[in-house]
Amino acid sequence: MKHGIRWQFTLVLMGILIILIGGTVVVNRLFLKDSYMNYRQDLMEQTYDLLNAYVTDESRREEIAREISRYQEDHGISILIEKGGEVVFSNMKVDSLFLSRLQEHMGILVLEEPEAAVDPDRVFDREGKALQNEILRKTEHYEVSLSYDPVSEANYLECYGKLKDDYHFLMSSSYESSAESAEVSNRFFLKVGAVVLVIGALVLFVLIGRLLKPLSDLTALAGRMAHLDFTEKYNGKDPNEIGELGHAFNVLSDRLEQTISELKTANLQLKNELEERVLQDEARQDFISGVSHDLKTPIAIIQGYAEGLKDNVCETAEDRAFYCEVILDEAVKMNTLVKKLTMLNQIESGGEKPQIAYFDLTELVERSLHSYLVPCQDRQIRLDFEEKACPVWADAGMISEAFGNYLSNAFHYIPDGGKIRVFYEEAEEARVRLCVYNSGPGIRPETGEKIWDKFYREDRARMRDYGGNGIGLSIVKAILDKHNQKVGYRNEEEGVTFYMELDRAKE
């Protein structure tokens, strides 16, 4: 919101102010002069009662005289009272002039039934002078007229008539001062209105800006919510509908954030489940493919040699013994494969859980290495191990299986005359790293972490030579995952090192 509503509100309210001020000026110009003249006539009628009290109550005459003088000072009314041609009271400067005017009025005065007042707009000529003594208001005791004095060349509002006890009076007030006062009042009001309009515009602009700021904040908040940003909240404390709207925005923001979070969590969970199902399907297909491939060859060999025995292909006892040894060897390979698959399935499915216990890792390593002493001597492989106590916390049986797979993998991939070295390294968080190094080719970079997958073979031809099935490293990874420990490898200058981490126990 770029202050659009702010400007609209300001302009609307300013328009209302202009209409009110302009209307007031127009009304003043049309009716203020007449209203002021009526006010002067009413004021003369009130003074008439005061004059009657003056001529009848001698005890209060001085007090009434002072009050009459205040009327003259406050309202600019000249007053003259006479009886029998003598001035009884006067606050006029020229008594004889006003006395003659009073006598002139009294000479033409006809106090009969009251007549309707004369419209003041019909009393003046084009130059603004009174045409003659035009009667504006007439009662039984006095008349109010608008007169023109040729001496002063001014219009006057005059009231003349009878008081009690044959007293006569004349009250005179300048009509020009009344008209001038009305005009001055209009001009002053117009100037004041202009100032009020300018100041009002500034005040309205500021106040409306403050009043509409919460709406601006709510608009910005709604924009953030539209972009799924729920970090901002409405902080206003307005005790009105805007405050309630801001509170509703906060509630809506919290609920939307919670709902979207739940939806994202559900979507992520669904996505993970779908990916897991895809991986399970792929793993199932890989498993079936791998098992089929690894069992197909020994089954075919067993079938072929068994048929040869059945058909008496072997003529000598030595040939029959050879055939039986081949059948037995292939059956052992199949049995080993099934056992490994069974163990891997139990570990991955959670059927076999590690039983953590305290034991010396060095003793376990020595027992495993002992079974490889003769095969290594036959192939002139150097086997090194630095014997030192290394107590750990783990499942000894599972770790023995994992370490055995490392040794088997190293023995079958190392060239004759190579070197196998078993050693320890310090790891983070009080752990020890059991490492198995073998000389020979390392792991190719494009292979990456695939070596831990079931049935993956880095060198398929070499594995067929010694009967490998690509399950050994998968078992190592599964066992160490159950221990919540790390496995890994690193290529060396002339070989590769596989390692596993275990929790070191205090000696």
C-alpha positions in Angstrom: 0.0 0.0 0.0 1.6 3.2 -1.2 -0.4 5.6 1.0 -3.3 5.3 -1.4 -6.0 5.0 1.3 -4.2 7.7 3.3 -4.4 10.2 0.5 -8.0 9.2 -0.2 -9.1 9.7 3.4 -7.2 13.0 3.6 -8.8 14.3 0.4 -12.3 13.2 1.4 -12.0 14.9 4.9 -10.5 18.0 3.3 -13.4 18.1 0.9 -15.8 17.9 3.8 -13.9 20.8 5.5 -14.0 22.9 2.4 -17.7 22.3 2.0 -18.4 23.2 5.6 -16.2 26.3 5.6 -17.5 27.5 2.2 -21.1 26.8 3.1 -20.6 28.8 6.3 -19.1 31.7 4.4 -22.0 31.7 1.9 -24.6 31.5 4.7 -22.9 34.4 6.5 -22.9 36.5 3.4 -26.6 35.8 2.7 -28.0 36.0 6.2 -25.5 37.5 8.7 -26.4 41.1 7.9 -30.1 40.5 8.3 -29.5 38.4 11.4 -27.4 41.2 12.9 -30.1 43.8 12.1 -32.7 41.6 13.8 -30.4 41.3 16.8 -30.0 45.1 17.0 -33.8 45.5 16.9 -34.3 42.9 19.6 -31.6 44.7 21.7 -33.6 48.0 21.3 -36.7 46.3 22.5 -34.9 45.1 25.6 -33.6 48.7 26.1 -37.2 50.0 25.9 -38.1 48.1 29.0 -35.1 49.5 30.8 -36.1 53.1 29.8 -39.6 52.5 31.2 -38.0 51.5 34.5 -35.9 54.6 34.4 -38.8 57.0 34.2 -41.0 55.2 36.7 -38.7 54.0 39.4 -37.1 57.1 40.8 -35.4 55.2 43.7 -33.3 53.2 41.2 -32.9 55.9 38.6 -29.1 56.3 39.1 -28.5 52.5 39.0 -30.6 52.2 35.8 -28.8 55.2 34.3 -25.5 53.4 34.8 -26.9 50.3 33.2 -28.2 52.3 30.3 -24.7 53.8 29.9 -23.2 50.3 29.8 -25.7 49.4 27.0 -24.4 52.5 25.1 -20.8 51.5 25.6 -21.3 47.8 24.9 -23.7 48.0 21.9 -23.2 51.5 20.5 -26.7 52.7 21.2 -27.4 56.5 21.6 -30.4 57.2 23.9 -32.4 60.3 24.5 -35.5 60.7 26.8 -37.6 63.9 26.8 -40.8 65.2 28.3 -42.5 68.4 27.3 -39.6 69.5 25.2 -37.0 69.1 28.0 -34.3 66.4 27.9 -34.6 64.1 30.9 -31.8 61.7 30.0 -29.3 61.7 27.2 -26.0 60.0 26.4 -25.8 61.8 23.1 -23.3 64.4 22.3 -25.8 66.8 20.5 -29.0 66.8 22.5 -30.7 69.5 20.4 -30.1 67.7 17.1 -31.5 64.4 18.4 -34.3 66.2 20.2 -35.4 67.8 17.0 -35.2 64.4 15.3 -37.3 62.9 18.1 -39.9 65.7 17.7 -39.9 65.1 13.9 -40.5 61.4 14.4 -43.2 62.1 17.0 -44.9 64.5 14.6 -45.4 61.7 12.1 -45.8 59.0 14.6 -49.1 57.2 14.4 -49.4 54.5 17.0 -52.1 52.3 15.7 -52.2 48.6 15.0 -48.8 47.0 14.5 -47.8 46.4 10.9 -45.5 43.9 9.4 -41.8 44.7 9.3 -40.4 46.1 6.1 -37.8 44.1 4.2 -34.5 45.9 4.7 -33.4 45.1 1.2 -36.2 47.5 -0.1 -35.2 50.4 2.1 -32.0 51.5 0.3 -31.4 53.1 -3.0 -28.7 52.0 -5.5 -26.1 54.1 -3.6 -26.9 52.3 -0.3 -28.8 55.3 1.2 -32.1 55.0 3.0 -34.9 56.3 0.9 -36.8 57.8 3.9 -37.8 56.8 7.3 -38.8 53.2 6.5 -40.5 51.4 9.3 -39.0 48.0 10.1 -41.0 47.1 13.1 -44.0 48.7 14.7 -45.8 48.2 18.0 -48.4 50.0 20.1 -45.7 52.0 22.0 -42.7 52.4 19.6 -41.5 52.0 16.0 -38.2 50.8 14.6 -37.1 52.4 11.4 -34.2 52.7 9.1 -33.2 56.3 8.4 -30.7 58.3 6.4 -29.0 61.3 8.0 -28.0 63.8 5.3 -25.7 65.7 7.7 -23.5 62.7 8.6 -24.4 61.0 5.3 -25.0 57.7 7.1 -27.8 55.2 7.6 -29.1 54.7 11.1 -31.3 52.2 12.9 -33.6 54.2 15.1 -36.3 53.3 17.7 -38.7 56.0 18.9 -41.9 56.1 20.8 -43.7 56.8 24.1 -42.8 55.8 27.6 -45.0 55.9 30.6 -46.1 59.2 32.1 -45.9 61.0 28.7 -42.2 60.5 28.3 -40.8 60.1 24.8 -37.5 58.4 23.7 -35.2 58.0 20.8 -32.6 55.3 20.4 -30.2 55.4 17.5 -27.5 53.0 16.3 -25.3 53.3 13.2 -26.4 50.8 10.5 -23.1 51.1 8.7 -21.3 49.7 11.7 -23.6 46.7 11.7 -23.0 46.1 8.0 -19.3 46.6 8.4 -19.2 44.3 11.3 -20.9 41.6 9.3 -18.5 42.1 6.4 -15.5 42.1 8.7 -16.8 39.0 10.4 -17.2 37.2 7.0 -13.7 38.2 5.9 -12.2 37.1 9.2 -14.0 33.8 9.0 -12.8 33.3 5.5 -9.2 33.9 6.5 -9.5 31.7 9.6 -11.2 29.0 7.4 -8.2 29.1 5.0 -5.7 28.7 7.9 -7.8 26.0 9.5 -8.0 24.2 6.1 -4.2 24.2 5.7 -3.5 23.2 9.3 -6.3 20.7 9.1 -4.8 19.1 6.0 -1.5 18.6 7.7 -3.0 17.3 10.9 -5.4 15.0 9.0 -2.5 13.7 6.8 -0.4 12.9 9.9 -3.3 11.5 12.0 -4.7 9.4 9.2 -1.2 8.1 8.5 -0.9 7.0 12.1 -4.4 5.5 12.1 -3.7 3.6 8.9 -0.2 2.4 9.9 -1.6 -0.8 11.4 -3.4 -1.5 8.1 -0.1 -1.0 6.3 1.6 -3.4 8.7 -1.2 -5.9 8.2 -0.8 -5.5 4.4 3.0 -6.2 4.7 2.3 -9.2 6.9 -0.2 -10.6 4.4 2.4 -10.2 1.7 4.9 -12.2 3.8 2.3 -14.9 4.4 1.5 -15.1 0.7 5.2 -16.0 0.2 5.0 -18.5 3.1 7.0 -16.4 5.4 5.5 -16.7 8.9 8.4 -15.2 10.9 6.8 -11.8 11.3 3.8 -11.2 13.7 1.5 -8.2 14.2 2.7 -6.4 17.4 0.0 -3.7 17.6 -2.0 -3.2 20.7 -5.0 -1.3 19.2 -8.1 -1.8 21.4 -10.4 -1.8 18.3 -11.3 -3.8 15.2 -7.8 -3.4 13.7 -6.2 -4.9 16.8 -8.7 -7.8 16.6 -7.8 -8.2 12.9 -4.1 -8.2 13.7 -4.7 -10.9 16.4 -6.7 -12.9 13.9 -3.7 -12.5 11.4 -1.3 -13.9 14.0 -3.6 -16.9 14.7 -4.0 -17.5 11.0 -0.2 -17.2 10.5 0.5 -19.8 13.3 -2.1 -22.2 12.0 -0.9 -21.9 8.4 2.7 -22.4 9.5 1.7 -25.4 11.5 -0.5 -26.8 8.7 2.2 -26.3 6.1 4.8 -27.8 8.4 2.6 -30.8 8.8 2.0 -31.1 5.1 5.8 -30.8 4.4 6.5 -33.4 7.0 3.8 -35.7 5.5 5.1 -35.1 2.0 8.7 -35.7 3.1 7.6 -38.9 4.9 5.7 -40.0 1.8 8.6 -39.2 -0.4 10.9 -41.2 1.9 8.5 -44.1 1.9 8.3 -44.0 -1.9 12.1 -43.8 -2.2 12.4 -46.6 0.4 10.0 -48.8 -1.5 11.9 -48.0 -4.7 15.2 -48.9 -3.0 13.6 -52.0 -1.5 12.4 -53.1 -5.0 15.8 -52.4 -6.5 17.5 -54.2 -3.6 15.1 -57.1 -4.1 15.8 -57.2 -7.8 19.5 -56.9 -7.1 19.3 -59.6 -4.5 17.4 -62.0 -6.8 19.7 -61.2 -9.6 22.8 -61.7 -7.5 21.7 -64.9 -5.8 20.5 -66.3 -9.2 23.9 -65.5 -10.7 25.9 -66.8 -7.8 23.9 -70.0 -7.5 23.5 -70.6 -11.2 27.2 -71.5 -11.8 27.7 -74.0 -8.9 24.3 -75.6 -9.6 25.2 -76.0 -13.2 28.6 -77.5 -12.2 27.0 -79.8 -9.7 24.4 -80.9 -12.2 27.0 -81.5 -14.9 29.4 -83.6 -12.7 26.4 -85.5 -11.2 25.2 -86.4 -14.7 28.7 -87.5 -15.5 28.8 -89.8 -12.5 25.4 -91.2 -13.4 26.4 -91.9 -17.0 29.6 -93.6 -15.9 31.8 -91.1 -17.7 34.5 -91.6 -15.1 36.3 -94.9 -15.8 38.7 -94.9 -12.9 38.3 -94.4 -9.2 40.5 -91.3 -9.3 38.2 -89.6 -11.9 35.1 -90.4 -9.8 36.8 -89.0 -6.7 37.6 -85.8 -8.6 34.0 -85.5 -9.7 32.9 -85.9 -6.1 35.4 -83.3 -4.8 34.1 -80.7 -7.4 30.5 -81.4 -6.4 31.4 -81.1 -2.7 33.4 -77.9 -3.3 30.5 -76.2 -5.2 28.1 -77.3 -2.5 30.3 -75.7 0.2 30.3 -72.5 -1.8 26.5 -72.5 -2.0 26.2 -73.2 1.7 28.6 -70.3 2.5 26.6 -68.0 0.3 23.4 -69.0 1.9 24.8 -68.5 5.4 26.2 -65.1 4.6 22.8 -64.1 3.0 21.0 -65.3 6.1 23.4 -63.4 8.4 23.1 -60.2 6.4 19.3 -60.5 6.3 19.1 -61.0 10.1 21.4 -58.0 10.7 19.5 -55.6 8.4 16.1 -56.7 9.5 17.0 -56.2 13.2 16.7 -59.9 14.1 20.2 -60.1 15.3 21.2 -57.3 17.7 24.7 -56.6 19.0 25.4 -57.7 22.6 27.8 -55.1 23.8 30.6 -56.4 26.1 34.1 -55.7 27.2 36.9 -57.6 25.4 40.4 -57.3 24.2 40.4 -56.6 20.4 44.0 -57.7 20.1 43.1 -61.3 21.1 40.3 -61.4 18.5 42.7 -60.1 15.8 45.3 -62.7 16.7 42.8 -65.6 16.5 41.7 -64.5 13.0 45.2 -64.0 11.7 46.3 -67.4 12.9 44.0 -69.1 10.3 45.8 -67.2 7.5 49.4 -68.0 8.5 49.7 -71.1 6.2 47.9 -69.7 3.2 50.0 -66.5 3.4 53.2 -68.6 3.5 52.1 -70.5 0.5 51.7 -67.3 -1.5 54.7 -65.6 0.1 52.5 -62.9 1.6 53.9 -60.9 4.5 51.5 -60.6 7.4 52.3 -57.9 10.0 50.5 -57.0 13.2 51.7 -54.9 16.1 50.5 -56.7 19.2 49.4 -54.4 22.0 46.4 -54.5 24.3 43.3 -52.7 23.0 40.2 -53.2 25.2 36.9 -52.2 23.5 33.2 -52.3 24.0 31.4 -54.2 21.2 29.8 -57.5 20.2 32.8 -59.8 19.9 31.1 -62.3 17.6 30.0 -59.7 15.2 33.3 -57.9 15.2 35.1 -61.2 14.5 32.8 -61.8 11.5 33.5 -58.2 10.2 37.2 -58.4 10.7 37.3 -61.9 9.0 35.6 -60.4 6.0 38.2 -57.6 5.9 41.0 -60.2 6.0 39.4 -62.4 3.4 38.9 -59.5 1.1 42.6 -58.4 1.5 43.9 -62.0 1.1 42.1 -62.6 -2.2 42.9 -59.2 -3.8 46.6 -59.1 -2.9 49.1 -60.3 -5.4 51.5 -63.1 -4.5 54.5 -61.8 -2.6 52.5 -58.8 -1.3 51.9 -57.5 2.2 49.0 -57.4 4.7 49.3 -55.2 7.7 46.9 -54.9 10.6 47.2 -51.9 12.9 45.4 -49.4 15.2 44.7 -45.7 14.8 43.3 -43.2 17.2 39.9 -41.8 16.3 37.7 -39.0 17.6 35.6 -39.2 20.8 37.7 -41.9 22.5 37.5 -44.4 19.7 40.0 -46.8 18.2 40.3 -47.5 14.5 41.1 -51.1 13.4 42.8 -50.9 10.0 43.6 -53.7 7.5 46.0 -52.7 4.7 46.9 -54.8 1.7 49.2 -54.0 -1.2 48.0 -54.1 -4.7 45.4 -52.1 -6.7 43.3 -49.6 -4.9 39.6 -48.7 -5.2 38.8 -46.9 -8.4 37.4 -43.4 -7.9 34.3 -44.0 -9.9 33.5 -46.9 -7.7 32.9 -44.7 -4.7 30.7 -46.2 -1.9 29.3 -48.9 -4.2 31.8 -51.4 -2.6 29.5 -51.6 0.4 26.5 -52.7 -1.7 25.4 -56.3 -1.8 26.7 -58.4 -4.7 29.0 -55.5 -6.0 32.3 -56.8 -7.4 35.2 -54.5 -8.0 37.0 -57.2 -10.1 34.5 -59.8 -11.2 37.1 -62.0 -12.9 39.2 -62.2 -9.8 36.2 -62.9 -7.6 35.2 -65.8 -9.8 38.7 -67.2 -9.3 38.4 -67.5 -5.6 34.6 -67.8 -5.4 33.7 -64.4 -4.0 30.1 -63.2 -4.0 30.3 -59.5 -3.1 28.5 -59.9 0.3 31.5 -59.6 2.7 31.8 -55.8 2.8 28.0 -55.5 3.0 28.1 -57.6 6.1 30.9 -55.4 7.6 28.9 -52.2 6.9 25.7 -53.7 8.4 27.5 -54.9 11.5 29.2 -51.5 12.2 25.9 -49.7 11.4 24.3 -51.7 14.2 27.1 -50.6 16.5 26.5 -47.0 15.4 30.1 -46.9 14.3 31.9 -45.8 11.1 33.5 -47.9 8.3 35.6 -46.7 5.4 38.6 -47.1 3.2 41.4 -45.0 1.8 43.7 -45.6 -1.1 47.4 -45.7 -0.2 50.5 -45.3 -2.5 50.8 -49.1 -3.1 47.5 -50.5 -1.8 44.3 -49.8 0.1 43.4 -49.6 3.8 40.0 -50.6 5.1 39.0 -49.6 8.7 36.3 -49.8 11.3 35.9 -47.7 14.4 35.0 -49.0 17.9 34.5 -47.5 21.3 37.8 -47.8 23.3 37.4 -49.0 26.9 39.6 -47.7 29.7 42.3 -50.2 30.7 
